[in-house]
């Protein structure tokens, strides 16, 4: 279990969509205690914000792939939160970046929160929970968060994400079908 499930930015959003359920109560595929021990602390950052901070550069091909998954999730969330015609595209893109277990937990949570007998696919479950959470609208938080590090241990990875405020959160990833997928988020 990942300890300290703090709400803020993406962590609040993925809590609302059910992605955090694996991190705050079971169902995750990777042991967060082993990942936490192997995950380096966030690099020093400038007090001036992201503009003057040294950008993270993935070193290996696998780090680049995990980095793309993590940053892709942020882009997809920004599109999904914007509402309108592109919201479905963003939700679909976010679903593609989630592990099968994360998608199943999210769909189950959305179905439980909706009308009895409702069956939802991932995209509709994501949009339902996003709307229900009240996290739509402003994109400031998601747009200002960035991946500042990726650490890989075998078939699992941990991406460290920094908000403009300097607070960090983590995305846990797992290799599924040869691709990196997001399993959970933690504060």
SEKOLVEX-787580 format. One record per residue: residue in three letters; x, y negated, z negated of N, C-alpha, C, O in turn. Coordinates in nm, 2 decimals. Example, Ala and Ser with C-alpha at 12.3 -4.5 7.8 and 13.67 -1.06 7.14 Angstrom:
BEGIN
rest|n_c1|n_c2|n_c3|ca_c1|ca_c2|ca_c3|c_c1|c_c2|c_c3|o_c1|o_c2|o_c3
Ala|1.32|0.57|-0.78|1.23|0.45|-0.78|1.32|0.33|-0.78|1.42|0.33|-0.85
Ser|1.28|0.22|-0.71|1.37|0.11|-0.71|1.29|0.00|-0.79|1.34|-0.11|-0.80
This chain:
BEGIN
rest|n_c1|n_c2|n_c3|ca_c1|ca_c2|ca_c3|c_c1|c_c2|c_c3|o_c1|o_c2|o_c3
Unk|0.08|0.12|0.00|0.00|0.00|0.00|0.09|-0.12|0.00|0.19|-0.13|-0.08
Unk|0.06|-0.22|0.08|0.13|-0.35|0.08|0.07|-0.43|-0.03|-0.05|-0.45|-0.04
Unk|0.16|-0.49|-0.11|0.11|-0.57|-0.23|0.11|-0.71|-0.19|0.19|-0.76|-0.11
Unk|0.02|-0.79|-0.25|0.01|-0.93|-0.23|-0.06|-0.97|-0.11|0.00|-1.05|-0.03
Unk|-0.18|-0.92|-0.09|-0.26|-0.96|0.03|-0.31|-1.10|0.02|-0.42|-1.12|-0.03
Unk|-0.23|-1.20|0.06|-0.26|-1.34|0.05|-0.34|-1.38|0.17|-0.31|-1.34|0.28
Unk|-0.43|-1.47|0.15|-0.51|-1.52|0.26|-0.45|-1.65|0.31|-0.42|-1.74|0.23
Unk|-0.43|-1.66|0.44|-0.37|-1.78|0.50|-0.34|-1.75|0.65|-0.28|-1.65|0.68
Unk|-0.38|-1.84|0.74|-0.35|-1.82|0.88|-0.40|-1.69|0.94|-0.52|-1.65|0.92
Unk|-0.31|-1.62|1.00|-0.35|-1.49|1.06|-0.39|-1.39|0.96|-0.48|-1.31|0.99
Unk|-0.33|-1.39|0.84|-0.37|-1.29|0.74|-0.52|-1.31|0.71|-0.59|-1.21|0.70
Unk|-0.57|-1.43|0.69|-0.71|-1.45|0.67|-0.79|-1.40|0.79|-0.90|-1.34|0.77
Unk|-0.75|-1.43|0.91|-0.82|-1.39|1.03|-0.83|-1.24|1.04|-0.93|-1.18|1.07
Unk|-0.71|-1.17|1.02|-0.71|-1.03|1.04|-0.78|-0.96|0.92|-0.83|-0.85|0.94
Unk|-0.79|-1.02|0.81|-0.87|-0.97|0.70|-1.02|-0.97|0.74|-1.09|-0.87|0.72
Unk|-1.06|-1.07|0.80|-1.20|-1.08|0.85|-1.23|-0.98|0.96|-1.34|-0.93|0.97
Unk|-1.13|-0.95|1.04|-1.15|-0.85|1.15|-1.13|-0.71|1.11|-1.15|-0.62|1.19
Unk|-1.08|-0.69|0.99|-1.06|-0.55|0.94|-0.92|-0.50|0.96|-0.89|-0.39|0.91
Unk|-0.83|-0.57|1.02|-0.70|-0.52|1.05|-0.62|-0.51|0.92|-0.53|-0.42|0.91
Unk|-0.65|-0.59|0.82|-0.58|-0.59|0.69|-0.63|-0.47|0.61|-0.56|-0.44|0.51
Unk|-0.74|-0.41|0.64|-0.79|-0.30|0.55|-0.69|-0.19|0.53|-0.68|-0.14|0.42
Unk|-0.61|-0.16|0.63|-0.51|-0.05|0.61|-0.40|-0.10|0.52|-0.34|-0.02|0.45
Unk|-0.37|-0.23|0.51|-0.26|-0.28|0.43|-0.31|-0.30|0.28|-0.23|-0.29|0.19
Unk|-0.44|-0.32|0.26|-0.49|-0.34|0.13|-0.58|-0.23|0.08|-0.68|-0.26|0.02
Unk|-0.54|-0.11|0.10|-0.62|-0.01|0.05|-0.61|0.13|0.12|-0.70|0.21|0.10
Unk|-0.51|0.15|0.20|-0.49|0.28|0.25|-0.52|0.28|0.40|-0.56|0.18|0.46
Unk|-0.49|0.40|0.46|-0.52|0.42|0.60|-0.40|0.38|0.69|-0.40|0.42|0.81
Unk|-0.30|0.32|0.64|-0.18|0.28|0.72|-0.10|0.40|0.75|-0.10|0.50|0.68
Unk|-0.03|0.40|0.87|0.05|0.51|0.91|0.19|0.50|0.85|0.26|0.61|0.83
Unk|0.24|0.38|0.83|0.38|0.37|0.78|0.38|0.33|0.64|0.29|0.27|0.59
Unk|0.48|0.38|0.57|0.49|0.34|0.43|0.55|0.20|0.42|0.66|0.17|0.46
Unk|0.47|0.11|0.36|0.51|-0.02|0.35|0.62|-0.04|0.25|0.71|-0.13|0.26
Unk|0.63|0.05|0.15|0.74|0.04|0.05|0.87|0.06|0.12|0.97|0.00|0.09
Unk|0.88|0.16|0.21|1.00|0.19|0.28|1.04|0.08|0.38|1.15|0.04|0.40
Unk|0.93|0.02|0.44|0.95|-0.09|0.53|1.00|-0.22|0.46|1.08|-0.29|0.50
Unk|0.93|-0.24|0.34|0.97|-0.36|0.26|1.11|-0.35|0.22|1.18|-0.45|0.22
Unk|1.16|-0.23|0.18|1.30|-0.22|0.14|1.39|-0.24|0.25|1.51|-0.29|0.24
Unk|1.35|-0.21|0.37|1.44|-0.22|0.49|1.42|-0.35|0.56|1.50|-0.38|0.65
Unk|1.32|-0.43|0.53|1.30|-0.56|0.60|1.38|-0.67|0.53|1.37|-0.69|0.41
Unk|1.46|-0.73|0.61|1.54|-0.84|0.56|1.45|-0.96|0.52|1.34|-0.98|0.58
Unk|1.50|-1.05|0.43|1.42|-1.17|0.40|1.42|-1.26|0.52|1.51|-1.25|0.61
Unk|1.32|-1.35|0.52|1.31|-1.44|0.63|1.44|-1.53|0.64|1.50|-1.57|0.53
Unk|1.49|-1.56|0.76|1.60|-1.65|0.77|1.58|-1.79|0.72|1.46|-1.83|0.71
Unk|1.68|-1.86|0.68|1.67|-1.99|0.63|1.60|-2.08|0.74|1.62|-2.06|0.86
Unk|1.52|-2.17|0.70|1.44|-2.25|0.79|1.47|-2.40|0.76|1.50|-2.43|0.65
Unk|1.45|-2.48|0.86|1.46|-2.62|0.84|1.34|-2.68|0.77|1.23|-2.63|0.79
Unk|1.35|-2.78|0.69|1.24|-2.85|0.63|1.16|-2.94|0.73|1.06|-2.99|0.70
Unk|1.22|-2.95|0.84|1.16|-3.04|0.95|1.05|-2.96|1.02|0.97|-3.03|1.10
Unk|1.03|-2.83|1.00|0.93|-2.76|1.08|0.99|-2.68|1.19|1.11|-2.67|1.20
Unk|0.91|-2.62|1.27|0.95|-2.53|1.38|1.03|-2.60|1.48|1.12|-2.53|1.54
Unk|1.01|-2.73|1.51|1.09|-2.79|1.62|1.24|-2.78|1.60|1.31|-2.77|1.70
Unk|1.29|-2.80|1.48|1.43|-2.80|1.46|1.49|-2.67|1.41|1.61|-2.65|1.39
Unk|1.40|-2.57|1.38|1.45|-2.44|1.33|1.51|-2.36|1.45|1.46|-2.37|1.56
Unk|1.61|-2.28|1.42|1.67|-2.20|1.52|1.57|-2.09|1.56|1.52|-2.01|1.47
Unk|1.54|-2.07|1.69|1.44|-1.97|1.73|1.50|-1.83|1.71|1.62|-1.81|1.73
Unk|1.41|-1.74|1.68|1.45|-1.60|1.67|1.47|-1.54|1.81|1.39|-1.56|1.90
Unk|1.58|-1.47|1.83|1.60|-1.40|1.95|1.62|-1.25|1.93|1.71|-1.21|1.86
Unk|1.53|-1.17|1.98|1.54|-1.02|1.96|1.67|-0.97|2.02|1.71|-1.02|2.12
Unk|1.73|-0.88|1.95|1.86|-0.83|1.99|1.86|-0.71|2.08|1.93|-0.69|2.18
Unk|1.76|-0.62|2.05|1.76|-0.49|2.13|1.63|-0.49|2.22|1.54|-0.57|2.20
Unk|1.62|-0.39|2.31|1.50|-0.38|2.39|1.38|-0.35|2.31|1.27|-0.40|2.33
Unk|1.39|-0.26|2.20|1.28|-0.23|2.12|1.24|-0.35|2.03|1.12|-0.37|2.01
Unk|1.33|-0.43|1.98|1.30|-0.55|1.91|1.22|-0.65|2.00|1.12|-0.71|1.96
Unk|1.26|-0.66|2.13|1.19|-0.74|2.22|1.05|-0.69|2.24|0.95|-0.77|2.25
Unk|1.03|-0.56|2.25|0.90|-0.51|2.28|0.81|-0.53|2.15|0.69|-0.57|2.17
Unk|0.86|-0.51|2.03|0.78|-0.53|1.91|0.75|-0.68|1.90|0.64|-0.72|1.86
Unk|0.85|-0.76|1.93|0.83|-0.91|1.92|0.72|-0.95|2.02|0.63|-1.03|1.98
Unk|0.72|-0.90|2.14|0.61|-0.93|2.24|0.47|-0.89|2.19|0.37|-0.96|2.21
Unk|0.47|-0.78|2.12|0.34|-0.73|2.06|0.29|-0.83|1.96|0.17|-0.87|1.96
Unk|0.38|-0.87|1.87|0.34|-0.96|1.76|0.30|-1.09|1.81|0.20|-1.15|1.77
Unk|0.38|-1.15|1.90|0.35|-1.28|1.96|0.22|-1.27|2.04|0.14|-1.37|2.05
Unk|0.21|-1.16|2.11|0.09|-1.14|2.19|-0.04|-1.14|2.11|-0.14|-1.19|2.16
Unk|-0.03|-1.08|1.99|-0.15|-1.08|1.90|-0.19|-1.23|1.87|-0.30|-1.26|1.86
Unk|-0.09|-1.31|1.84|-0.12|-1.45|1.80|-0.18|-1.52|1.92|-0.28|-1.60|1.90
Unk|-0.13|-1.50|2.04|-0.19|-1.56|2.16|-0.33|-1.52|2.18|-0.42|-1.60|2.21
Unk|-0.35|-1.39|2.16|-0.49|-1.33|2.18|-0.58|-1.39|2.08|-0.70|-1.42|2.11
Unk|-0.54|-1.40|1.95|-0.62|-1.46|1.85|-0.66|-1.60|1.88|-0.77|-1.64|1.85
Unk|-0.56|-1.68|1.93|-0.59|-1.82|1.96|-0.70|-1.83|2.07|-0.79|-1.91|2.06
Unk|-0.69|-1.74|2.17|-0.79|-1.74|2.27|-0.92|-1.70|2.22|-1.03|-1.76|2.25
Unk|-0.93|-1.59|2.14|-1.05|-1.54|2.08|-1.12|-1.65|1.99|-1.24|-1.66|1.99
Unk|-1.04|-1.72|1.92|-1.09|-1.82|1.82|-1.14|-1.94|1.90|-1.22|-2.01|1.84
Unk|-1.10|-1.96|2.02|-1.14|-2.08|2.09|-1.29|-2.08|2.13|-1.35|-2.18|2.16
Unk|-1.35|-1.96|2.13|-1.49|-1.95|2.17|-1.50|-1.96|2.32|-1.40|-1.96|2.40
Unk|-1.62|-1.97|2.37|-1.65|-1.99|2.51|-1.62|-1.86|2.59|-1.61|-1.75|2.54
Unk|-1.60|-1.89|2.72|-1.59|-1.77|2.81|-1.46|-1.69|2.79|-1.46|-1.57|2.82
Unk|-1.36|-1.75|2.74|-1.23|-1.68|2.72|-1.23|-1.60|2.59|-1.13|-1.52|2.57
Unk|-1.32|-1.62|2.50|-1.32|-1.55|2.37|-1.32|-1.40|2.39|-1.25|-1.33|2.32
Unk|-1.40|-1.35|2.49|-1.40|-1.20|2.51|-1.27|-1.15|2.56|-1.22|-1.05|2.53
Unk|-1.20|-1.23|2.65|-1.07|-1.20|2.70|-0.97|-1.19|2.58|-0.89|-1.10|2.58
Unk|-0.97|-1.28|2.49|-0.88|-1.28|2.38|-0.91|-1.17|2.28|-0.81|-1.10|2.24
Unk|-1.04|-1.14|2.26|-1.07|-1.02|2.17|-1.02|-0.89|2.24|-0.97|-0.81|2.17
Unk|-1.04|-0.88|2.37|-1.00|-0.76|2.44|-0.85|-0.74|2.43|-0.80|-0.63|2.41
Unk|-0.78|-0.85|2.45|-0.63|-0.85|2.44|-0.58|-0.81|2.30|-0.49|-0.73|2.29
Unk|-0.65|-0.87|2.20|-0.61|-0.83|2.06|-0.63|-0.68|2.04|-0.55|-0.62|1.97
Unk|-0.74|-0.63|2.08|-0.77|-0.49|2.06|-0.67|-0.40|2.13|-0.63|-0.30|2.07
Unk|-0.62|-0.44|2.24|-0.52|-0.36|2.31|-0.38|-0.36|2.23|-0.30|-0.27|2.25
Unk|-0.36|-0.46|2.15|-0.24|-0.47|2.07|-0.25|-0.40|1.94|-0.15|-0.40|1.87
Unk|-0.37|-0.35|1.90|-0.39|-0.28|1.77|-0.37|-0.13|1.78|-0.39|-0.08|1.89
Unk|-0.32|-0.07|1.68|-0.31|0.07|1.67|-0.45|0.13|1.68|-0.55|0.06|1.64
Unk|-0.46|0.26|1.71|-0.59|0.33|1.71|-0.66|0.32|1.58|-0.78|0.30|1.56
Unk|-0.58|0.35|1.47|-0.63|0.34|1.34|-0.68|0.20|1.30|-0.79|0.19|1.23
Unk|-0.61|0.10|1.34|-0.66|-0.04|1.31|-0.79|-0.07|1.38|-0.88|-0.13|1.32
Unk|-0.80|-0.03|1.51|-0.92|-0.05|1.58|-1.04|0.03|1.52|-1.15|-0.03|1.50
Unk|-1.01|0.15|1.48|-1.12|0.23|1.41|-1.17|0.17|1.28|-1.29|0.16|1.26
Unk|-1.07|0.12|1.20|-1.11|0.06|1.07|-1.19|-0.07|1.10|-1.29|-0.10|1.03
Unk|-1.15|-0.15|1.20|-1.22|-0.27|1.23|-1.36|-0.24|1.28|-1.46|-0.30|1.24
Unk|-1.38|-0.15|1.38|-1.51|-0.11|1.43|-1.60|-0.06|1.32|-1.71|-0.10|1.31
Unk|-1.55|0.03|1.23|-1.63|0.08|1.12|-1.67|-0.03|1.03|-1.79|-0.03|0.99
Unk|-1.58|-0.13|1.00|-1.62|-0.24|0.91|-1.73|-0.33|0.98|-1.82|-0.37|0.91
Unk|-1.71|-0.35|1.11|-1.81|-0.44|1.18|-1.95|-0.37|1.18|-2.05|-0.43|1.16
Unk|-1.95|-0.24|1.21|-2.07|-0.16|1.22|-2.14|-0.16|1.08|-2.26|-0.17|1.08
Unk|-2.06|-0.14|0.98|-2.12|-0.14|0.84|-2.18|-0.28|0.80|-2.28|-0.28|0.73
Unk|-2.12|-0.39|0.86|-2.17|-0.52|0.82|-2.28|-0.57|0.92|-2.34|-0.67|0.89
Unk|-2.31|-0.50|1.02|-2.41|-0.54|1.12|-2.54|-0.46|1.09|-2.55|-0.39|0.99
Unk|-2.64|-0.48|1.18|-2.77|-0.42|1.17|-2.75|-0.26|1.17|-2.66|-0.21|1.24
Unk|-2.83|-0.19|1.09|-2.83|-0.05|1.08|-2.84|0.01|1.23|-2.93|-0.03|1.30
Unk|-2.76|0.11|1.25|-2.76|0.18|1.38|-2.69|0.11|1.49|-2.68|0.16|1.61
Unk|-2.62|0.00|1.47|-2.55|-0.08|1.57|-2.42|-0.01|1.60|-2.34|0.03|1.51
Unk|-2.39|0.02|1.72|-2.26|0.07|1.77|-2.19|-0.03|1.84|-2.24|-0.09|1.94
Unk|-2.06|-0.06|1.81|-1.98|-0.16|1.87|-1.85|-0.10|1.92|-1.80|0.00|1.87
Unk|-1.80|-0.16|2.03|-1.67|-0.13|2.08|-1.57|-0.23|2.01|-1.62|-0.32|1.94
Unk|-1.45|-0.21|2.03|-1.35|-0.29|1.96|-1.37|-0.44|1.99|-1.37|-0.52|1.90
Unk|-1.38|-0.48|2.11|-1.40|-0.62|2.15|-1.52|-0.68|2.08|-1.51|-0.79|2.03
Unk|-1.63|-0.61|2.09|-1.75|-0.67|2.02|-1.74|-0.67|1.87|-1.79|-0.76|1.81
Unk|-1.68|-0.57|1.81|-1.65|-0.57|1.67|-1.56|-0.69|1.63|-1.59|-0.75|1.53
Unk|-1.46|-0.71|1.71|-1.37|-0.82|1.68|-1.44|-0.95|1.68|-1.43|-1.03|1.59
Unk|-1.52|-0.97|1.79|-1.59|-1.10|1.80|-1.69|-1.12|1.69|-1.71|-1.23|1.64
Unk|-1.76|-1.01|1.66|-1.86|-1.01|1.55|-1.80|-1.06|1.42|-1.85|-1.15|1.35
Unk|-1.69|-0.99|1.38|-1.62|-1.02|1.25|-1.56|-1.16|1.26|-1.56|-1.23|1.15
Unk|-1.51|-1.20|1.37|-1.45|-1.33|1.38|-1.56|-1.44|1.36|-1.54|-1.54|1.29
Unk|-1.67|-1.42|1.42|-1.78|-1.52|1.41|-1.83|-1.51|1.26|-1.86|-1.62|1.21
Unk|-1.85|-1.40|1.21|-1.90|-1.38|1.07|-1.81|-1.44|0.97|-1.85|-1.49|0.87
Unk|-1.68|-1.44|1.00|-1.58|-1.49|0.90|-1.57|-1.65|0.90|-1.52|-1.71|0.81
Unk|-1.63|-1.71|1.00|-1.62|-1.85|1.01|-1.48|-1.90|1.05|-1.45|-2.02|1.03
Unk|-1.40|-1.81|1.11|-1.26|-1.85|1.15|-1.25|-1.90|1.29|-1.14|-1.93|1.34
Unk|-1.36|-1.92|1.36|-1.36|-1.98|1.49|-1.32|-2.12|1.49|-1.31|-2.18|1.38
Unk|-1.32|-2.19|1.60|-1.29|-2.33|1.60|-1.15|-2.37|1.61|-1.08|-2.32|1.71
Unk|-1.10|-2.44|1.52|-0.96|-2.50|1.52|-0.85|-2.39|1.54|-0.86|-2.28|1.48
Unk|-0.76|-2.42|1.63|-0.65|-2.33|1.66|-0.52|-2.37|1.59|-0.42|-2.30|1.62
Unk|-0.52|-2.47|1.52|-0.40|-2.53|1.46|-0.32|-2.42|1.39|-0.20|-2.41|1.41
Unk|-0.38|-2.34|1.30|-0.30|-2.25|1.22|-0.24|-2.14|1.31|-0.12|-2.12|1.29
Unk|-0.32|-2.08|1.40|-0.26|-1.97|1.48|-0.15|-2.03|1.57|-0.05|-1.96|1.59
Unk|-0.17|-2.14|1.63|-0.07|-2.20|1.72|0.06|-2.23|1.66|0.16|-2.24|1.72
Unk|0.05|-2.26|1.53|0.17|-2.31|1.46|0.25|-2.19|1.39|0.35|-2.22|1.32
Unk|0.20|-2.07|1.39|0.26|-1.96|1.33|0.35|-1.90|1.44|0.31|-1.89|1.56
Unk|0.47|-1.85|1.40|0.56|-1.79|1.50|0.64|-1.67|1.43|0.66|-1.67|1.31
Unk|0.67|-1.58|1.52|0.75|-1.46|1.47|0.89|-1.51|1.46|0.96|-1.56|1.55
Unk|0.95|-1.49|1.34|1.09|-1.53|1.31|1.18|-1.41|1.29|1.30|-1.43|1.26
Unk|1.13|-1.29|1.30|1.22|-1.18|1.28|1.14|-1.05|1.30|1.02|-1.04|1.27
Unk|1.21|-0.95|1.35|1.16|-0.81|1.37|1.26|-0.71|1.32|1.38|-0.72|1.35
Unk|1.22|-0.62|1.24|1.31|-0.52|1.19|1.24|-0.38|1.22|1.13|-0.36|1.18
Unk|1.32|-0.30|1.28|1.27|-0.16|1.32|1.34|-0.05|1.24|1.46|-0.05|1.22
Unk|1.25|0.04|1.20|1.30|0.16|1.13|1.23|0.28|1.20|1.11|0.30|1.17
Unk|1.30|0.35|1.28|1.24|0.46|1.35|1.12|0.42|1.44|1.14|0.33|1.53
Unk|1.00|0.47|1.41|0.88|0.44|1.49|0.80|0.34|1.42|0.68|0.32|1.46
Unk|0.85|0.26|1.33|0.78|0.15|1.26|0.86|0.03|1.27|0.98|0.03|1.28
Unk|0.79|-0.08|1.26|0.85|-0.21|1.27|0.78|-0.31|1.18|0.66|-0.29|1.15
Unk|0.85|-0.41|1.13|0.79|-0.52|1.05|0.83|-0.65|1.12|0.95|-0.68|1.13
Unk|0.73|-0.73|1.16|0.75|-0.86|1.21|0.72|-0.96|1.10|0.62|-0.96|1.04
Unk|0.82|-1.05|1.08|0.80|-1.16|0.98|0.75|-1.28|1.06|0.81|-1.32|1.16
Unk|0.64|-1.34|1.01|0.58|-1.46|1.07|0.58|-1.57|0.98|0.56|-1.56|0.86
Unk|0.62|-1.69|1.03|0.62|-1.81|0.95|0.52|-1.91|1.00|0.51|-1.94|1.12
Unk|0.45|-1.97|0.91|0.36|-2.08|0.94|0.43|-2.21|0.94|0.55|-2.21|0.88
Unk|0.38|-2.32|0.99|0.45|-2.45|0.99|0.47|-2.49|0.85|0.57|-2.57|0.82
Unk|0.39|-2.44|0.75|0.41|-2.48|0.61|0.53|-2.41|0.55|0.58|-2.45|0.44
Unk|0.59|-2.31|0.62|0.70|-2.24|0.56|0.66|-2.11|0.50|0.75|-2.02|0.47
Unk|0.53|-2.09|0.47|0.49|-1.96|0.42|0.50|-1.85|0.52|0.48|-1.87|0.64
Unk|0.54|-1.73|0.47|0.56|-1.62|0.56|0.46|-1.51|0.53|0.41|-1.49|0.42
Unk|0.43|-1.43|0.64|0.35|-1.31|0.63|0.41|-1.21|0.72|0.51|-1.24|0.79
Unk|0.36|-1.09|0.71|0.42|-0.98|0.79|0.32|-0.91|0.87|0.20|-0.89|0.82
Unk|0.36|-0.86|0.98|0.28|-0.77|1.07|0.35|-0.64|1.07|0.47|-0.63|1.10
Unk|0.28|-0.53|1.03|0.33|-0.40|1.04|0.30|-0.34|1.17|0.18|-0.34|1.21
Unk|0.39|-0.28|1.24|0.37|-0.22|1.37|0.41|-0.08|1.37|0.49|-0.03|1.29
Unk|0.36|0.00|1.46|0.39|0.14|1.48|0.40|0.17|1.63|0.33|0.11|1.71
Unk|0.49|0.26|1.66|0.50|0.30|1.80|0.39|0.40|1.83|0.38|0.51|1.76
Unk|0.31|0.38|1.93|0.19|0.46|1.96|0.19|0.47|2.12|0.17|0.37|2.19
Unk|0.21|0.59|2.17|0.21|0.61|2.31|0.32|0.54|2.38|0.31|0.49|2.49
Unk|0.43|0.52|2.31|0.55|0.45|2.36|0.54|0.30|2.36|0.63|0.23|2.40
Unk|0.44|0.25|2.30|0.42|0.10|2.29|0.40|0.06|2.14|0.35|0.14|2.06
Unk|0.45|-0.06|2.11|0.43|-0.11|1.98|0.29|-0.16|1.96|0.24|-0.23|2.04
Unk|0.23|-0.12|1.85|0.09|-0.16|1.82|0.09|-0.22|1.67|0.16|-0.17|1.59
Unk|0.00|-0.31|1.65|-0.01|-0.37|1.51|-0.10|-0.28|1.43|-0.21|-0.24|1.47
Unk|-0.05|-0.25|1.31|-0.12|-0.16|1.22|-0.19|-0.25|1.11|-0.31|-0.22|1.08
Unk|-0.12|-0.34|1.06|-0.17|-0.42|0.95|-0.10|-0.55|0.93|0.01|-0.57|0.99
Unk|-0.16|-0.64|0.86|-0.09|-0.77|0.82|-0.09|-0.79|0.67|-0.18|-0.74|0.60
Unk|0.01|-0.85|0.62|0.01|-0.88|0.47|0.07|-1.01|0.45|0.14|-1.07|0.53
Unk|0.04|-1.07|0.33|0.09|-1.20|0.30|0.22|-1.19|0.22|0.28|-1.29|0.18
